[in-house]
Amino acid sequence: MTDITKIRFDSAVNIVKTLRNAGYEAYFAGGWVRDFVMGGTDGGDIDIATNATPDDIRRVFRRTVGVGEQFGVMIVVDGGVPFEVATFRADVGIKDGRHPESVVYTDAKNDALRRDFTINGMFYDPIAEEVIDYVDGRRGIDEKVIKAIGDPTERFREDYLRMLRAVRFAARFDYGIDEETLRAIKDSAHNIKNISAERIFTETTKMLTGPNPQKSIEVLHDSGLLKQILPEVENTRGVEQPAQFHPEGDVFVHTLLTIGHLPQNPSPALAWSALLHDIGKPQTMTVTDRIRFNNHHHAGAKLTENILKRLRAPNALIDATVSIVENHMNFMNVSRMRLSTLKKFLSRETIRDELELHRADCLSSHGELDNYDFVKTRLETFKAEEIKPTPLITGKDLIALGMKPGPIFGRILGEVYDMQLEDRITTREEALVARDSIANKFRKSP
């Protein structure tokens, strides 16, 4: 246990002891308990459940914040660490597929029975050092199965996002999904559209950046959820590819393999670009001498932008992902690029993610990594200032010649900068001479 983890654990125990000393029940709850039963925790958040009401909690502790007081949720700060402390509750009615109509305070057992999956429904008493299990959570862990607590259809009606959470947990722990729970997901899959796009994006991103992302997409397909949230990915199933380049199978199979070859904990932009990099193939497929997907990267970039905007993704992530998808085919040309073009290519902000996508893309098809090795070596060889040096001249140097800003400005500066990137000029004096020569060339052009 690291020092930070121990501090967090000791603070959580202190909150439980304080509530107990004030005459209330209190236990650890949720994901920490699940991970503890599985054999260890990663030092993540520890949630606390109690029969103390928000008013009681406010009286007992000096530093509290009512973040979800209407649902019995308070934040208690101990030792500078915030903890979610929630009153045992039972939900009454279903308001909108996300919130109950109201809540009533109850005991620990009924609080456990309103939670989502058995593996998440256990409590832990840190004083007695024992697990309290009303929902057969330990059995779910032993059997490696994600099972809804009680009636799965009812659990999903309370919050349809739980269907995506079931898929994510199945992938994260490499578990199966209980047959009745999976059937309820299939029957309710169309209702995922009642959930906000932002929540769907967040949950899907967790799948793609977490363990076994390829399993997430497979289970999304099997459950009927994929065609609801990402129909463009679903539509890649059955889209054949030329066997000489893609012996692995159709575009969907290739996509699964690609996201499976990503490094652990990829950036969201890399994860999404791996999922969507060939999303343009269905609409660009032609059959001539062989199956071709001309300009599928351009079509894919447009589709990627539309998909991520539909999911209300952050603008910065949209821009990065679109850029990676747009440029993922450029690696085939790297060994033939002029030095200036290569340096511009390597100076892209997304180049590291693009390189990782290229590696995964190749490993999921023909397996050849020559271009990956070439780019990786160049990135290691070039210094940052060599890849993207500060320009030796600027527009002010053109204005000094009496030129007016316009399209020619960019062309002159671009040519001089290319010469700089190719080490044909290395000083400002040389750049000014090049400026004069190129400017004269444009003056003489008809």
N, C-alpha and C positions, 0 to 999 in steps of 0.2 A: 504494500500500500504506500503510495507516494505521500509526501508531506501534505500536498494540497488535498488529496483524497482523504487523508486522515483528519485534517482540519474540518472538511465538509462533513464527514461522518460524525465526528465528535460534536459538531454544532447541531446536527440533526438529532442526535441522541439527547443533547441538552434540552431541545425543544420538547421532545417526548417526555423527559423527566419533569420538566416544568409543568406540563399539562397534567401529568399523573399526580404530582404534588398538589395541584389545584383541585383534584378530585375528578378528573376526566380520563376517559380512555384515549389512547393515541398509539398509532402504529405507523411504520413505514408502509408505503403503498406504491402500486404501479410498476413501472419498468425496472426500477432498481431491484425490487424484490424478485422479479422474473430473472434478471441477470444473475442475481445472487444464487438463486436455486439452480441455475444452469451451471454454476461453478465459478463465478467471479463477476465483478463489476468493473466498468471502465472509468469509475470515478465520476459518473454523470450525476444529474440532478437527483435528489432524494425528495420525493413528495411524502407528505404526512397527512394521514386521515385521522379524524377525531370526532367525538360526540360533542365537543365544545362548539357553540354557535359563533358566528362572526363577532357578535357583541362580547361573548365570553373571551374569545381570543384577543380582542382589543383590550379588554381589562387585564388579562394575564400578562401580556407582553408590552414592552415599552415602545418598540418600533414595529409598526404594522402598516400595511397598505391594502385597502379593499379593492383588489383588481377585478374580482368577479363576485362581489358580495351577494348579489341576487341569487347566485347559485351556490352560496356558502363557501366561496374561495377567498382566502386572505393570503397576503405575503407577510411572512415574519422574518425579520432580519436578526441573525445571531452571529456574532463574531464577524460582522461585515458581509456575511453570506446570506442571500435571500433564499427563502424556502417557501414553497406553496403548501399551505395548510388548509385542508378542505374539510368541511363538516360532513359526516356520514349523511348521505341523502338518497332519496328515491325520486326518480323523475315521474311527473304526472302528465300524461297526454303527450302528443307529438304536434309541435307547432308548425314546423316548416322543413322537416327532414334534416334538421341540424340542432334545433333547440327544443326542449320540453316546454309545454304550456306553463308549467310551474314545477317547483320542487318542494318536497317535504323532508324534514330532517328525520333520520331513522337510526338504526343500529348498524354495526359493522357488517353483519351477514347480508342485510338487504342492500347495503351500499355495494358490496361485492357483486351481488346478483344483477345490478344495473350496469356493470362495466361491459366492455366489448368482448374480449376473448379470454378463455380460461387461463391462459398463461399470464395474462395481465391482471387477473382478479385476486391475487393473493396479497396477504398482509404479512409483515414481519414485525415481531416484538423484539426490539433491540435490548430490552432489559432482561427478558427471560431467554433471549436468543433462540426463538422458535418461530417457525412459519405457521401462519394461520390460513388454512385453505378450505374455503366453503364451496369452491367451484371445480374441484378436481384439476387445479392448475398443474400440480406436480405430475399428474397422470398425462396431461397434454405434453409436458416436456419429455417425459419418459417415452411416450409414443411418437414424439416429434410430429405433432399435428396442431394446426391452427383450428380451433373450434370455438364458435360463438357461445357465449353464456346464455342458456335458456333457448328461447325460440329465435333462430337466426334471422328470420324475416322481420321479426319485431325489432331486433337489435339494429338491423340496417335501416329500418324505417325511422328509427330515432336519429340516425345520422348516416346518410348514404356514403359519406366519405369512409366509413368503416370498411366498405367493400375494397377500396384501394389499400387501406391499412392491412387487411387480411393478406392481400397479394404481397405487400412489402415485407411483412413479417415472414411469410412463407419463403421468400427469396433470401431474406437476411439470415435466417437460421437454417435454411435448406430443409424446411419442413414441408409436409403435405398439408392440404386443406381438407378438413373433415367433409365427408360426402354430403351431409345435410346442409352444412354451411356453404359449400360450393354450389349446390343446387339453388339455394336461396340467392346467392350472388347472380347466378345466371338468370333467374326469374326477375331480379330487381335491377339488372345492369342498366336498363334504359333510364332509370331514375337518377343515375349519376349526374345527369344534366341539371338536376335541381341544385347541385352544389356549385358554388362560385368557381369561376375559372381560376382565380388566384389559389384557392385551396387545392384544386386538382393539379395545378402546375407545381406547387410546393411538394405535394405527396409524390408526384411522378419524378420530380428531381431527386428526392430522397432515394427512390428506387434505382435510378440511373447512376447515382454516385455512390451507392451502397454496395454490399456484397451481392454477388450473383445477379447482376442487372439483366443478363440474358434470360434468366428464369422468370424475372418479373414480367418481361414482355411476353414470354410464352404463356404464363398463367393469365395475364391480361387477355390474351387471345382466347385461351380455353374457356375463360369465364364469360366472354362476350363483352368485356369492358373496353377492350382495345378499339373496337369499331365505333364505340360511343365517344371516346375521348381523343383518339388519334386515328380516324378512318384512313388517313393518307398512309399510315404505316401498315394498317390492315390490308390495304390495296396492293401492297408489294408482294403478297402471297401469290404464288403461282406465276409470277413474272419471270420467265426463263432468261438465262444468261448464256453467252457463248462458253461452251465447256472448256475450251483451251485456256481461257483466262479465269473462269469461275467453275472449277470442278466440284465445288462444294454444293451447288444447287441454285435455287432461285434467289431473288433479291431479299426476300424475308429471311431465309436461312443465312445468307451472307451477313445481313444486318445483325442478327443474333450473335453470330460468331465474332463480328467486329466489336460489339460492345462487351463481349466476353473476354476479349484480348486487351481491354483497356487496363492501365495501371490501377492499383488500389487508390481509392479516394481521388478520382479525377475531378478536375474543375467542372462546374455545371456546363460551361460552354463546350468543353471537350466531350462530355457525356451526351449532351443533346445533339452535337454535330455528328457523333458516331451513330446515333439513332437515325438521324435525318440525312446523312450525307448522300444517300442514293434515292432519296424520296422523289426525285425528278425522273427516275427511270421509267415508271409506267407510262407517262405521257409523252416520252421521247423515243420509245421503242420502235425500231424499224427492222425489217428483215430484208437484206439485200444479199450480198455474198455470205453474210452471217448476221447474227443478231447484233444490232448497234444501238447505242444510246447517245447520239450526238448532242452535245451541249446539255447533258443532263445536269451538270453542276450548276449551270445558269438557271435552269428551270427549278432545280432543287433549292437554290438560294432564295428564289422568290417564294416558293412554297414554305420554306423554313421561316421566313419573315412573317408570312400570313399565319402560320400555326402558332408561333410564339406570341404574336400580337393577340391572337384569339384567346390564348391562355393567360394573357396579361402579365407576361414575363417582364422583368426589368429591362429597360432600354439598352443598358450596357451589355447585358447578356445577349439580347437579340442581335445587336451589332456584331459582337464577337462571333456568335454562332453562324450567322449569315456569312461572315467573312471566311470562316473556316470551310464551310460547305462550298462556297464559291470558288475557293482556291485549292480544293483537295486534289484536283487533277493535274495541277501544275508541277507536281513532283516528277512526272515522267520526263520533263524537259530540263531538269536542273543541271545535268552534266554537260548540256550543250549551250547553256546560257552564257552570254557575255558577262564578264566580271561585274560590270556595273549593274546589269539586270539581276545577277545572282545576289549581289549585296543588297539591292532593294528588296528582293524576295526574303532574304534572311533578316532584314530589319523590321519586318512586320511585327506588330505587337502580339499577334496570335501565333507566331511561328512555332513556339514550343508545343502548343496544343495541336497545331497542324501536323507537326512531325510525329506526334504520338498517334494521331488519327491515321496517318499514312502507314505507320508500322502495323497498327491493328488491321487496317484495310488489306494490306499485303498478306499478313499472316492468315487472314480469313479467305484468301483466294489463291493466288499463284505461289505465294510464299517467298517471293524474291525481294530481298531487302537492300539491293545495291544502291538505289537512290536514297534510301533511309540512311545507310552508312555514309554516303557521300555528304549529305546535308549535315548529319551529326558531326562528322569530322570537320567540315568547314566552320560550323558554329563553335567548335572547340578551338580551332586554329586562329580564326579572326578575333581580334580584340573588338570590343564594342565600338570604339572610336573609328575603327577601320570599316565596320559594317555600315555605320550611320554617322559619318563625320559631320562636323559643323561646316556648312558651305563656305568656301573661300570668298565668294562675292555674293551680294544681295541686289535687290532691285534698286537700291540707292546708287549702286555703281553703274547701273544703266541710265538712271536719270542724270547722272553726272556727265554722260555722253550727249545729253540733250534729247534722249528718247522719252516718249510718253508711254505710260503704262498701257498694256494691251496684250493680245494673244502672243505677239512675238517675244514679249518679256519672258514668258514661261518657257518658250522654246529655247531661247538663248541661255537662260539660267539652267535649264535641264541639260543642255549639251555640255555646258561647262562642268556641271556637277557629275555628269557621267565620266568626263575626263578625269575628274578628281577621284571618283570611285575606282577607276581603272589605273590609278597611280601614274597617269600620263602628265599630270600637273600636281605639284605638292606644296606650292607656296602661293601667297596672295598675288605676288608679282606675276607669276606664270598664269594665274587665273585672269588677271587683267589683260594680259596679252591675248589670251584665248578669247576673252570677251570682245576685244576690238576686232579680231579676225572673224569671229562668227557674226558680229553685228554688221561688218562690212559685207559679208556674204548675203545677209538678208537685205541690205540696202540695194545691192546690185540685182537682186531677184526682181523679175518683172511683176 
